[in-house]
């Protein structure tokens, strides 16, 4: 009897996740097509750079195509050892919208990206600060649409989860894990509508701040030692009664973070526990449940529940793939491998943290 109850409990957890996914699917959570009219406040597009020579030409050419009359592009070179500085110098001469800061050695009590973002904010001139990463690409209308959304909903911070491209071999087994967890565990509307800081999320690849709110709180200074500074900033803003919203990128915000499966695994290792509130226990428990559940239903001979479990899981994955602008077929094909990779990333993160071997961009982040 206890075994049957446990089986139904595991099935119930899947149903709960499915309902969260369905809620996110129905509520949309993408930028609307409405455009901001009348005023055109200045936007500062702020980009930390460390060894991004491969990304910079494509990034800057993309940004110069944005259909908005009043913006600047400010970059902070964080002691790159590749050709980043030469590329930045070329583009600075090419267009007056572009300028860059040659960074000095960061203070010991800061993480590199947080320090770079803070330095950028000190030089930014805009009424709005848009922080993006060098591997992000934006649509021509994104600024107009984002500002219209912020104005309509009275936001202090709008963050967007990029649509992740997975064109390199093996990345499809790792990269979709982000949205697989996010969209099945957090109703995105609650980030804005609930005052609870537990309903917080953000993505450092696209964070659009109202200048006054940023200057009043200095979030990158407050979170200077946080690996997942984006989520920490979201919580910090909500705790200080600032309105925050999170949307999905759709066709407006695209990103391809990693060029190989190995690189993707290493990248996720640095912040996998932050996907589920920063708790190692919760993350491990979650991973165990999603792996053990179908196996347990078979062992318990709950065959009809097992079949229903698989069908709902497939539908759940299809909804997530659709919202993430990813291939439906590839997400189903990689589904078993993604669960294995998730466990692999957790184990690797635990090992590296115990050995204080967490590095990113050549720097320790433990």
C-alpha positions in Angstrom: 0.0 0.0 0.0 2.8 2.4 0.9 4.5 1.6 -2.4 1.4 2.5 -4.4 1.0 5.8 -2.4 4.6 6.6 -3.2 4.1 5.8 -6.9 1.1 8.2 -7.0 3.1 10.9 -5.2 5.8 10.7 -7.8 3.2 10.9 -10.6 1.6 13.8 -8.8 4.9 15.7 -8.8 5.0 15.3 -12.6 1.4 16.6 -12.9 2.4 19.6 -10.8 5.4 20.3 -13.1 3.1 19.9 -16.1 0.6 22.4 -14.7 3.4 25.0 -14.3 4.5 24.4 -17.9 1.0 24.7 -19.1 0.5 28.0 -17.2 3.7 29.4 -18.7 2.6 28.3 -22.2 -0.9 29.8 -21.9 0.2 33.1 -20.3 2.7 33.8 -23.2 5.5 35.5 -21.4 7.1 37.0 -24.5 7.5 40.6 -25.6 4.4 42.1 -27.3 4.5 43.8 -30.6 3.5 47.1 -29.2 6.1 49.8 -29.6 7.0 52.7 -27.4 5.8 56.0 -28.8 6.3 59.7 -28.2 9.4 59.7 -26.0 12.7 57.9 -26.9 14.8 57.8 -23.7 18.4 57.0 -24.1 19.4 53.4 -23.6 22.9 52.3 -22.6 23.7 48.8 -23.9 26.4 47.6 -21.5 28.5 44.5 -22.3 31.3 42.9 -20.2 34.0 41.5 -22.4 36.7 38.9 -21.5 38.3 37.0 -24.4 35.3 37.5 -26.8 37.2 38.0 -30.0 35.1 35.4 -31.8 31.8 37.0 -30.8 32.5 40.7 -31.0 32.3 41.4 -34.7 28.9 39.6 -35.0 27.7 41.2 -31.8 28.5 44.8 -32.7 27.2 44.5 -36.3 24.0 43.1 -34.8 23.6 45.9 -32.3 24.2 48.6 -34.9 21.1 47.4 -36.8 18.8 48.0 -33.9 15.9 50.2 -34.9 15.9 52.8 -32.2 17.2 56.4 -32.5 18.8 56.9 -29.1 21.2 54.4 -27.7 24.9 54.0 -26.9 27.0 50.8 -26.8 29.5 50.7 -24.0 31.8 47.7 -23.5 34.3 46.9 -20.7 37.3 44.9 -21.6 38.2 42.8 -18.6 41.9 42.1 -19.3 41.4 40.0 -22.4 44.3 38.0 -23.7 43.0 37.5 -27.2 42.3 40.0 -30.0 39.3 41.6 -28.2 40.9 45.0 -27.7 41.9 45.4 -31.3 38.4 44.6 -32.4 37.0 47.1 -29.9 39.3 49.8 -31.1 38.3 49.2 -34.7 34.6 49.4 -34.0 35.1 52.4 -31.7 36.6 54.2 -34.7 33.8 52.9 -37.0 30.8 54.2 -35.2 30.3 57.0 -32.6 27.7 54.9 -30.8 30.4 52.5 -29.7 33.0 53.0 -27.0 34.9 50.8 -24.6 36.6 50.9 -21.2 40.1 49.3 -20.8 39.7 47.5 -17.5 42.3 47.2 -14.8 42.9 44.3 -12.5 39.7 43.6 -10.6 39.6 43.8 -6.8 40.1 40.5 -4.9 36.6 40.7 -3.3 34.8 40.9 -6.6 33.8 38.4 -9.3 34.9 39.5 -12.7 31.6 39.9 -14.5 30.0 41.7 -11.5 32.9 44.1 -11.3 32.8 44.8 -15.1 29.0 45.5 -15.0 29.4 47.8 -12.1 32.1 49.8 -13.9 29.9 50.0 -17.0 27.1 51.4 -14.9 29.3 54.2 -13.6 30.0 55.4 -17.1 26.6 54.8 -18.7 24.6 57.9 -19.8 21.2 56.3 -20.5 17.9 56.6 -18.7 17.8 52.8 -19.0 20.7 50.3 -18.6 20.6 47.1 -20.7 23.2 44.5 -19.7 23.8 41.8 -22.2 26.5 39.2 -22.8 28.7 39.1 -25.9 27.1 35.9 -27.2 23.6 37.5 -27.3 21.9 38.7 -30.5 18.9 41.1 -30.5 16.1 41.8 -32.9 15.9 45.2 -34.6 12.7 46.2 -32.6 13.7 44.8 -29.2 14.5 48.1 -27.5 11.2 49.6 -28.6 9.2 46.6 -27.5 11.1 46.2 -24.2 10.7 49.9 -23.3 7.0 49.8 -24.2 6.5 46.7 -22.0 8.4 48.3 -19.1 6.3 51.5 -19.4 3.1 49.6 -19.6 3.8 47.4 -16.6 5.7 50.0 -14.5 8.8 47.9 -14.2 12.2 48.7 -12.6 13.8 45.6 -14.0 12.9 43.5 -17.1 14.9 40.3 -17.7 14.6 38.0 -20.7 15.6 34.4 -21.0 17.3 34.1 -24.4 16.1 31.6 -26.9 19.1 29.2 -26.8 20.5 28.0 -30.1 22.0 24.5 -30.1 23.6 24.2 -33.5 26.8 22.5 -32.3 27.1 18.8 -31.9 26.2 17.6 -28.4 25.0 20.9 -27.0 21.4 19.7 -27.5 22.0 17.3 -24.6 22.9 20.0 -22.2 21.7 23.5 -23.1 17.9 22.8 -22.9 18.3 21.8 -19.3 18.0 25.5 -18.3 14.4 25.9 -19.6 13.5 22.3 -18.7 14.0 23.3 -15.0 12.9 26.9 -15.2 9.6 26.5 -17.1 8.5 23.4 -15.1 9.3 24.8 -11.7 8.4 28.5 -11.8 5.3 30.2 -13.1 7.0 33.2 -14.7 4.0 35.5 -14.0 4.6 35.1 -10.3 8.0 36.8 -10.6 6.1 40.1 -11.2 2.8 39.4 -9.5 4.0 37.9 -6.2 5.9 39.9 -3.6 7.6 36.7 -2.3 11.3 36.8 -3.0 11.2 33.0 -3.5 9.5 33.7 -6.8 12.5 35.4 -8.3 14.3 34.8 -11.5 16.4 36.7 -14.0 18.9 36.1 -16.8 22.2 38.0 -16.9 22.1 37.7 -20.7 19.4 40.4 -20.8 18.7 42.7 -17.9 17.1 46.0 -18.6 17.1 48.4 -15.6 15.5 51.7 -15.0 18.5 54.0 -14.3 17.1 55.5 -11.1 16.3 52.1 -9.6 19.8 50.8 -10.5 21.5 53.9 -9.0 19.4 53.7 -5.8 20.3 50.0 -5.2 23.6 49.5 -7.0 22.8 45.8 -7.5 26.1 44.6 -8.9 27.9 46.1 -5.9 25.5 44.4 -3.5 26.0 41.1 -5.4 29.7 41.5 -6.1 30.6 38.0 -4.9 27.5 36.1 -6.3 28.1 33.6 -9.0 24.4 33.7 -10.1 24.3 37.5 -9.7 21.2 37.7 -12.0 19.0 35.7 -9.6 20.4 37.4 -6.6 19.6 40.8 -8.1 16.1 39.8 -8.8 15.6 38.8 -5.2 17.3 42.0 -4.0 15.1 44.2 -6.2 11.9 42.4 -5.0 13.0 42.7 -1.4 13.4 46.4 -1.9 9.9 46.7 -3.4 11.0 47.2 -7.0 8.9 45.6 -9.7 10.6 42.8 -11.7 9.4 40.8 -14.6 10.8 37.8 -16.6 10.0 36.9 -20.2 11.1 34.4 -22.8 13.2 35.6 -25.7 11.1 34.4 -28.6 12.6 35.9 -31.7 13.8 39.0 -30.0 16.7 37.7 -27.9 18.9 34.9 -29.1 22.0 33.3 -27.7 24.4 30.5 -28.4 26.4 30.1 -25.2 28.5 27.0 -26.0 30.2 25.4 -29.0 30.6 21.9 -27.6 29.0 19.5 -25.2 32.1 19.6 -22.9 32.1 23.4 -22.8 28.3 23.4 -22.0 28.8 20.9 -19.1 31.7 23.0 -17.7 29.6 26.2 -18.0 26.6 24.8 -16.2 28.8 23.3 -13.4 29.5 26.8 -12.0 25.8 27.6 -11.3 23.7 24.4 -11.5 22.6 24.7 -7.9 21.3 28.2 -8.5 18.7 26.8 -10.9 16.8 25.6 -7.9 17.2 28.3 -5.3 20.9 27.7 -4.6 20.2 24.6 -2.5 22.4 21.5 -3.1 19.9 19.4 -1.2 16.9 20.5 -3.3 18.8 20.1 -6.5 20.0 16.6 -5.7 16.5 15.6 -4.5 14.9 17.0 -7.7 17.4 15.1 -9.9 16.7 11.9 -8.0 13.0 12.2 -8.3 13.0 12.8 -12.1 15.3 9.8 -12.6 13.8 7.4 -10.1 10.1 8.1 -10.8 9.6 6.1 -14.1 11.8 3.3 -12.9 9.9 3.0 -9.6 6.6 2.9 -11.4 7.8 -0.1 -13.4 9.2 -1.9 -10.4 6.0 -1.3 -8.5 4.1 -2.8 -11.5 2.0 0.4 -11.9 2.1 -0.1 -15.6 -0.9 2.1 -16.5 0.5 5.0 -14.4 3.9 4.4 -16.0 2.4 4.8 -19.5 0.5 7.9 -18.5 3.8 9.3 -16.9 5.7 8.9 -20.2 2.9 10.5 -22.3 2.7 13.5 -20.0 6.5 13.8 -19.8 6.6 13.9 -23.6 3.9 16.5 -23.9 5.7 18.6 -21.2 8.9 18.4 -23.1 7.1 19.5 -26.3 5.6 22.5 -24.7 9.0 23.5 -23.2 10.7 23.1 -26.6 8.0 25.2 -28.3 8.4 28.0 -25.7 12.1 27.8 -26.0 12.1 28.1 -29.8 14.0 24.8 -30.1 13.5 21.7 -32.2 10.7 19.5 -31.0 12.3 16.4 -32.4 15.8 17.0 -31.0 14.4 17.7 -27.5 12.5 14.3 -27.5 15.6 12.6 -29.0 17.9 14.0 -26.3 15.4 13.6 -23.4 17.1 10.6 -21.7 20.6 12.0 -22.3 19.6 15.3 -20.8 18.7 13.7 -17.5 22.0 11.9 -17.5 23.9 15.1 -18.2 22.0 16.9 -15.4 23.2 14.3 -12.9 26.7 14.5 -14.4 26.8 18.3 -14.0 25.6 18.0 -10.4 28.3 15.5 -9.5 31.0 17.5 -11.2 29.9 20.7 -9.4 30.0 18.9 -6.0 33.4 17.6 -6.7 34.8 20.9 -8.0 33.3 22.9 -5.1 34.9 20.5 -2.6 38.2 20.9 -4.3 37.7 24.7 -4.8 38.3 24.1 -8.5 35.4 26.1 -10.0 36.8 28.4 -12.7 35.3 30.5 -15.5 37.1 32.5 -18.1 40.4 31.5 -16.5 39.4 32.8 -13.0 38.4 31.0 -9.8 34.8 31.6 -8.8 34.6 29.3 -5.7 
